[in-house]
C-alpha cells in the first residue's frame, strides 16, 4: 500500500477526507493561451476514494458538495463497489461546473475516468507484488 501511495504522490495526489470518506485528491490546471498570452485558466479536481459507504456517500456528495470558483469538474472515483454506476450533478446549468461520481467495480470501464481507473489498478498490482 505504501508503494501505491508514493505512486499517487508522483501524480500530484495528496491525502483527503470529508463526509466520512477517505482517499486522495489532486487539482489539475487547464490553460488556454495564444500569442498574446493567457486567455483563460480553469481547474479539474480529482478524487480517488478508498473508504466510503457506497450509495450513502454518493448521496452525501450530491447534497453537500459545492462548486468552487474556477473549478469546472469535480470527479470522484469510489473504489470497490458492487457495480459500476455514474452519477452526475451540474452547478448552475454547467456554468459553475459539474460533479461526476463513479462507483467503480474492478474490471469495468468508463471512458471519462480512464486516467483515474489506471491509477486505481496500480493499487491492485502493488498488493499482488507485496504478498
C-alpha positions, 0 to 999 in steps of 0.5 A, a space after each residue: 500500500 505504501 508503494 501505491 501511495 508514493 505512486 499517487 504522490 508522483 501524480 500530484 495526489 495528496 491525502 483527503 477526507 470529508 463526509 466520512 470518506 477517505 482517499 486522495 485528491 489532486 487539482 489539475 490546471 487547464 490553460 488556454 493561451 495564444 500569442 498574446 498570452 493567457 486567455 483563460 485558466 480553469 481547474 479539474 479536481 480529482 478524487 480517488 476514494 478508498 473508504 466510503 459507504 457506497 450509495 450513502 456517500 454518493 448521496 452525501 456528495 450530491 447534497 453537500 458538495 459545492 462548486 468552487 470558483 474556477 473549478 469546472 469538474 469535480 470527479 470522484 472515483 469510489 473504489 470497490 463497489 458492487 457495480 459500476 454506476 455514474 452519477 452526475 450533478 451540474 452547478 448552475 446549468 454547467 456554468 459553475 461546473 459539474 460533479 461526476 461520481 463513479 462507483 467503480 467495480 474492478 474490471 469495468 470501464 468508463 471512458 471519462 475516468 480512464 486516467 483515474 481507473 489506471 491509477 486505481 489498478 496500480 493499487 491492485 498490482 502493488 498488493 499482488 507484488 507485496 504478498 
